[in-house]
């Protein structure tokens, strides 16, 4: 599938393909398999093992309206409407419709690859409901292990020999032709040895930036690598100020850091309710959908209640389900509760909001095309316009399946039309240098000043925490990650400071109202000549082309 590894120029080794896919989550693997089916030589790289991405941690399911399987009155149009409502005015309507309409076919293809979804009475899909959804349309697998089943099915198809995967390889920078097209990557292997991957198309499917915060539902690999690589390559990003905090992450202590167990929203879909330390309902009178309000609304309500009561968590009461029923329906959550000594049959589950999902990212169309020829993006790293200012629950696996496949088809088309660059012409240089942050102080500052509830003074304080960043060569995996986090933080803080309103999961305490007259628009950023993120002019909401 690729050229033999060999000594080459300024690098120690190289490989060649028609397309390099960076990431082994739902978007990356779907793209790789689709590109292979289209006859392209595909090479996949991942900075850890193939299983270590975010996809396997997704619990709730895939939001999709399947013919003959949906609630009476539900429809694709209703799913679109729920998504637009959750996105608080910033969803791209054309992109949203295109992705959701492609959902049923994407799920059927996944099932042909061997994915097994839970079935209910009559052999139909078992469906649940999550926050912001007006119907039971979330299909799931393994009770609350949907992401793990999706990942298993995709990896099993990759591992049958169809697509080669380089493990423990981290992408450092995009390589350009003299004409400015992206046609390769500079990478570090597991031993830190630099190499070059030459390909006329590079697809970023690197996931999100949860590790920018002290506590997150994301695994350790979610360090904004793709976002930073795209920015340094010259691509535009947008909506990066919108980071969704999941309302119900298992509270394991005030000093918890890194990945914390998720308590899927589907628990509330099955009737669980949020209560505070005094047993009072949290969501009463807050929103018409109550405990199943959109995630930004619930996370903000929990944060307010914790402030009012002087506590650092609330409780999710699912005792009505009974112990055995809860264990069968939510085995992953039940096991996590057991580890911290909580019995959902008799105890409230301690929960608190934690960083969960980046609603923005590298600006791309629903076909994965970015502002740079040869560079594509899919999944959480991409800003397609589906999520706007707040993601509707369980639209993420859907987006990865749909956009991953569409991006592969776009690459095949662009290559066949002669639109891509010649990878033989890329200019290979020494490893780049960048500002590298001290991770834990940065996480602490971002959690304190740029989490749920921001103001100008706090955003300035978070920016000041970046002043201690050191400019040094990116010669280790850790340096690449910490440089990515530093750049992602600066981009997020720049956009959050500029957006002087509260919308979706961006809450400004000093500007609590939503201001459609000024801010019903996305804020695109690029790097200036000094390498700093700067705002560009307003962009139109129209990403379905």
N, C-alpha and C positions, 0 to 999 in steps of 0.2 A: 504493500500500500504506500510505502514511503521509501525515499532513497536511503541507502545505508548510512549510518552515522559515520562521520569522518572528520578529520582535521580541516579547518577552513578559516582562513584570514584571521580577523580579530577575535573570533570565537574558537572554542575547542572542538565543537562538533556541529553538525547541522542535519536537518531532515526536511523533506519536501512533501507537499500534498497539494490538492486543489483547494482545500479549505481546512483551516485549523479552528477547532472548537475549544474554547477555554471554559471548562466547567462540566461537571457530571451530574447536575440536577435534572429536573424534568425538562427544562428548556434546552439545555445542551445536548442531552442524550436523544431527545426527540429530533432535534436538528441534525445530529450526526447520523441517525438511522435513516431519516428522510433523504439526506444528501447522498448516502450510500445507495439507497434505492434508485436515485436519479443518475447513478453512474459516476459520481464524483469520488476521487480519492480523498478520504477523510482521515484526519489525525486529531485525536482528542487529548488534551492535557488537563491535569488536575493537580493542585498543589499539595494534596494529601492523598488519601486513598479514595477510590471512586465513590464509596459509601458515605463519605464524611461531609457532604453538602447539607443544605437546609431542607431539601425535599423530603427526606425520610422522617423529619420531625413534624411534618404537617399532619395534624390530627383530624380536623373536621371533615374534609372531603372535597369534592369537586362540585361547584355550583353549575348546574346544567339542566335545561328543560329538554327531556328526551321524549320523542313521540310515543304516545301510548303509555307513558310511565309517569306523567305529571299529575299534579292536583287539578281538580276541576276548577276552571277559571284561570289557571296559570298559563303562561305563554312566554315565548322568547321576548316579545315586546314588554311584558311585565318585568322580566329579569333585567332588561335594558333599563327600564324606568327606575327600578330599585338601585341599580348601579349608579345612574346619574344623580339620584337623590343623595346617596352616600357620598358621592364625590364633591358635593357642595358647590356645584356650578363650574368646576374646572375639568370635568371629563370632556374628552373629545367625542362628540356624539357619533360621528361617522366611524371612528376607530372602535368605540364601544360596541356599536351594532355589528361591525364586521367580526370582532373576536367572539362575541356571544353567539352569533348566528353559526359560526364554525364549530361551536362546542360539541354538539351531538356527534358529528362525524369524527372529531378528535377522540372522544371517549370510546366510540365504537372501534376505532383503529387500535387504541390502547388495549381494549379487550381482546382483539385479535392477536396481540403480542403476549397475551396470557394473564393480564390483570383480572383479578376476581373481586367483584364488588359484592357487598352484603345484599342478600335477598330477603324479602318479606313474604307476606301471604301471597299465594298464587304465583310464586316465582318471579314477581316483579322486584325492581330495585327497592331496597329499604332506603327511605329518604328522611332527612332531618331538616330542621330549620335553624338558621343562625341569625345573628344580629343584622338588622337592616333588610332582611328578606321578608317579603309579604306572603310567601308560600313555602311549603316543604319541598325543596328542590335540590338539596345537597346530598349527593350520593356518596357513600362511604365504604371503606373496606376494613376488615379486622376490628370492627367497632369504632375505635378511634386511632387506627393505624393506617389511614389512607395513604399518606405520603410514603410510608415504608413499602406498601404494596405496589404503588406506582413505580418507585425506584427499583424494586425487585424485578418487575416485569421488563423495564427498560434495560437494566443492567444485564439481565439474562439474555436479551436479544443482542446486546453489544458483545457479550462474552462468548457468543457462539462463533467468534472468529471474523465477524463482519467488519468490525471497526477497531483499529489499534488504539490503545490508551497508554499515555505516558503518565505514570503516577509520580507524585512528589516533585513535580516541575511547576515552577511559578513564573508567570509572565511578568517581565520587567518593563518592557516598552515596545510599542508598535514600531515597525520599520517602514520607511517610506521610499518610494521610487523618486527619481529626480523631479517627476511631474507632481509629486505630492500625494500619490495614491498609497494607501496602506497595502502592503504586500508581504507581510511577515511579522514575526515577533522575535525579540530577544528574550531568552528565558534563562533561568537557573535550574539545574537538575537537583536531585536530592542531596548531592555532595557540595552544592554551591558552585558547580562548574558551569560557566556560561556557554550557551549554544544558540543557534539560529534556526528558526522554523520558517522556511520560505513557502508562501502560499499566496495566491492572488486574492484570497478572501479570508478574513479573520472574524469569527463570530464570538463575541463576548457573552457568556452565560454564567457569570461569576457570582450572582446572588447579591445580597444586600450589605448593610453596614451596621448591623446590630451591635458589634463589638466596639462601636464608638461610644457606647454607654456602659455604665457600671453593671447593670443587670439587664439581661435580654433573653428572649426565647431562642435566639440564634446560636448555632454552634461556633466554635472557636475560629472557623475559617471565614466567617462573615466580616471581612475587614475592608470592604469598599475597594478591593483591588481593581475591578473592571472600571468603576467610575473614575478612579484616579488615572488609570492607563488611558482611558478615552480623553480625559481632559488634557493630559500631557501630549497626546497625539494631535490635539487641535480640534476635537469634537466639542459640540455644545451639549450642555445638560440643562434640565429644567425640573421644576417642582421639588427640588431637593430639600426645601424647608419642611416638607410634609413627611414626617416620620410617624407612622402609626404605632402607638403603644397598645399592646393587647391588654384588655382590662383584667384578665384573670390568669396571671402567672402564679404558680405556687410560691407562697411566701415561705422562705426557708431561713429567714433571719435578717436582721438589719444590715449585716455586713456581707450579704450574698453578692458575689461577683461572677461575671461570665454567664454561661447558659444556665437558666433556671427552668424547671419543668413547666410546660404549658398545661393549662386546664382548658380544654377545648370549649369553644362557645356552644358547641352542641349540647353540653351539659345543661345550659340554660334553655336550649331548644327543647329539652326533655322536661322542662318545668322547674329547674333549680332557680333560686332567687338569691340576690345579694342582700346581706344584712350587715350592719355595723357591729361594733363591739358590745353594744347594748341591745342587740336583737332587733333594731329598727330597720325597716326596708330602706335600701339606698335609692332605688329608682322610682319610688312613689312620687307622682306629680312632676317628674323630670321630663318625660317624653311619652307620646301616645303608645309606643311599642314597649314601654316599661323596660324590663330586663333584657329585652331583645332589640333595644335601640341600636343604632350604628355604633361601631366601636369607639369612635372619638367621643361621642356623647357619654357612653358608659365610663370610659377611662377618666374623663374629666369629672364626672359625678363622684366617682370613687375618690379621686384626689381631693375634691372639695370636702367630702365627708371625713376623710382622714385628717385633714387640716382642722376641721371643726371639732373633732373628738380627740385630737392630740395623739392619734395612733398611727402606726405605719402599715396597717393592712386592714382588710375587711374579711368577711366570710361568705362563702358560697354554700348555701344550704340545699343539699340534694338528698336529705334524709328520707324524703317521700318515696324515693326510688327503691329503697331497701338495699341491703348489703350485696346480696347475690346478683340482683338485677343490675346494680351499678357495676359490679365487677365484670359481668358478661358484656354489657354495652360499652363500658369504658375501661378496658383492661390496662391500657397504658397509664391513664390518670390514676386508676386504683393502685397500681404498683408504685407510682411516685408518692402517693399519699401514705402508703404503708411504710415507705422508707423514712418518712419523717414522723411516724407514729400517729397518723390521722386515720380514723375509720369513717369513711363517708356515710356509713349506715347510721352512725350516731353523732358524729361530729360535723361542725361546719368546717369547710375546707378553707384554710387561710390563703388569701390571694391578694395581690397588688398589681398595678399596671407595670409593665416592663417593655422596653423597646422591642418591636416585633417586625415591622415591614416598612421598607422605603417605598413611598408612593411615587416618587420621582426617580430620575436617573438620566441615562444617556438618551438624548432626544432621538427617537426613531419612529419610523412608520410601523404599521401593523405587519409589514413584510420585513422588518428588522433593519431596514436601511437607515444609516445615520447620516450626518452631515459630511462625512468623509467617504470618498469612494474606496471600496474594499473593506471598510469596517462596518460590521453588523452587530446588533445587540438583541437579546431576547431574554425574557424572564424578569426577575426583580431588578436587575441592573439597568433595564431599559425603561424609558418613559414613553410609552405608546399613546398615552392619553386615556387609558382604560380606568385608572384609579383616581385621577384628579387630586382633590385635597384630602381624600380618605378612602381607603380600599373597602369595598364590600366583601364581607367574609367569604372565603372559599372561591374567590375569583382568581387566586394566584396560580393554583395548579392548572386551572382552565387556560389562563394566559400562556403559561409555559408550554402546554401542549399545542395550542393553536399557533402562537407566534414562532415557536421553534420550528414547526413544520413549514410555515409560510416563509420564514427566513431562508431555509434550505432551498426552497423553490426559487426565491428571489436570487440567491447566489448562482444557482444553475442557469437561470435566465441571463443574468448579467455577464456571466462567463461566456455563455454561448453567443451573446451579442457583442462580444469584444469590448466590454465597458471597463474591465478590470485591468490593474497594472501587471507588469511583468516582474515576477518575484526575483528573477535573475538580476534585476537592476537595483534592488534595494541596497541602501548604503548602510553598512555595518560599522558601528562605532564602538568605542569603549562603553562599559556600563555607565549609565547616567548617575548623577548625584541629585539629591533632593533633600528637602527639610524633613527630618525624622523626629517624631514626637516621642516623649516619654509616655508610654501608653496609659498607665494607671492614673496619673494626675490628669491626663486629658479626659479619660472616661469620667472621672469624678467631676470635673468642671462641666462637661457636657450634660451629665445627669442633673447637676444642680441648676444650671442656667439655661439649658436648651432642651429640656425634657417637656413635660406637660406644664405649661405656664412659663412664659418668657416675657422679658421686658428689655428695654434698651440698655439699662445698666448691666443686667446680667449677661446679655449677649456680648457686651464690651468686655466684661470680666472673662468670659470664655475665650474670647479672642486673645486676651492678654496671656492666657495659659499656654498659647501656642508660641509665645515669644521665646520660650526656652528651647524650641526645636533646633536641632543641630543639622547643618548642611553636610551631608556625607554620602559617599558612593553607595549605591544599592547593590551590595555584594552578598547579602544573606537574605534568606526568606523573611526573617523577622524585620530586617530593615525595610524590605519592600512593603510589608504589611503596615508597619508603623508610619512610613511615609504616605501610604495611601490613606490611612486614618487621619493624618494631619491635614492632607489636602481636602479630603471629604468634609472634615470639620470646618475648614475655612470657607468652603463653598456653601455649606448649610448655613453657617452663621451670617454670611454675606446676604443670602436670600432672606433669611429670617429677620434680619435687621431692616431690610428694605420693605418687607411686607408689613405695613403698619395697620393691621386689622387682625381679627380672629376669624379663621375659616378652617373647617374640617379639623385635622389634628394639629394645626398650627394655632396655638392659643397665645395671644399677646395680652398680658395682664394690664399693660398700659394703653392698649387699644382693644377693648373687649368686644366691640361691635364688628359685624361684617359690613364691608363697604364695597358693594357691587359697582358703584359709580367709578371707583378708582382701581379696584383690584380684581375684577372679574376677568383675569388673564393670568397666564403663566409667566414666570420670570426665568428667561434663559440666561445662562452664564457660559463664558469661555475664559481661558487664561489669557492675560495680557502678556506683553513682551517680557515682563519681569517674573512671570509665572504665578501671578495672583489672580484669583477668580474675580471677574468683573461682570456686571449685568449688561446684557445686550438690550436692544430695543424690544418692544413688545412683540410677541409672536402670535400669529393667528392660531386658533384652535381648529386644526384641520389635518390630522395625521393619518388618514386612511388611504392616501394616494400611494 
